[in-house]
Amino acid sequence: MAVPVVASSTFAAGGERGYGRYGNPTWDAFEQAVGSLDGGTCVSFASGMAAVSAAVTALLSGQPADLGVVVPTDGYHAAVDLIERLGRPVRSVSMADTEAVVAALPGAGLLWVESPTNPLLEVADVGALAEAAQRHGVPVAVDATAATPLRLRPLDHGADVVVHAATKYLAGHSDLLMGAVCTRCGELAERLRSHRTTHGAIPGAFESWLALRGLRTLPVRLDRAEETASELARRLASHRSVSRVRYPGMGALVSIEVPGGAAGAEAVVAATNLWVPATSFGGVESLLERRRRWPTERPAVPESLIRLSVGLEDVDDLWADLDAALEAGAPTRA
Ligand SMILES: *Cc1c(COP(=O)(O)O)cnc(C)c1O
């Protein structure tokens, strides 16, 4: 029932496989599972950023150097940073504003979408964006890490590739880093594989095995965490120490703003016991973080924004801890 961890860097000559940088049976099993969830061919990578890098390179290859990239204003900071380092013109647009994205398409060589965005949790109309991009001949990538294939299948809506940080919900236990890119275009899949082989951004066999094991419980974990997140979002909306709640109606991320700016938010984060102050999301334990504590976070993210990654603990335990931290930390709304 369980796929083995194939820990071999090379294979006896004359068989189906040669050298371990070109392929591994444990990756194959993970890729088959993720590919079937997204409805495409999956290529796995050493991390989410390795997947982002491969997707950006594959989609821009052969495109004139003066063509730019359209990115989300509040996109994942490392992905936007990577794109800015290409030296191409970069335009930042809110992905929730379809008209603004469409207006930015002329002169673009790539539309990089994230939905929901991390950490402002804005939702893009992927179908409308992909349709407009196709009219302009602009390829579309969608980073659907926060949604997972269970809540958003961008390939069904016309995206050329979908990107996942498998580090988050797909693997789901905060114990590894991995990435994945899925596409329905055979030539693009080949380009992604060739990028991985040449750059060496390959996943480990053990990580692939763990990620596959995590993936088995994705629907159960996501349903439970989502149910808790939506209940917490409902309760937070009327909390006197919360000035704004962002919850896109799906998934298990909730972002809140508190009065008192950065200091108010830091005080709340420092006052929790059950919620762990830590970066990242998508694991079974609930985490919280003031995102602007990172100097690399996008300036579009408010100073007092706290991102909550809801895990699998009891909803009332999570609420009691958060409520107490909000009461102890942040001032009340004016
Ligand atoms: C975490 C994350 C990434 C990067 O994944 P790593 O595994 O940390 O490299 C990319 N995109 C989004 C939306 C993420 O949340």
The ligand as a Gaussian input file, in Angstrom:
#p B3LYP/6-31G(d) Opt

LIG

0 1
 C        5.639000      29.404000       1.078000
 C        5.221000      29.888000      -0.251000
 C        6.062000      29.782000      -1.367000
 C        7.485000      29.259000      -1.265000
 O        7.572000      27.945000      -0.795000
 P        8.916000      27.405000      -0.073000
 O        8.677000      25.949000       0.054000
 O        9.044000      28.146000       1.207000
 O       10.064000      27.722000      -0.983000
 C        5.575000      30.210000      -2.589000
 N        4.337000      30.736000      -2.716000
 C        3.515000      30.870000      -1.674000
 C        2.159000      31.457000      -1.865000
 C        3.931000      30.467000      -0.408000
 O        3.116000      30.615000       0.639000

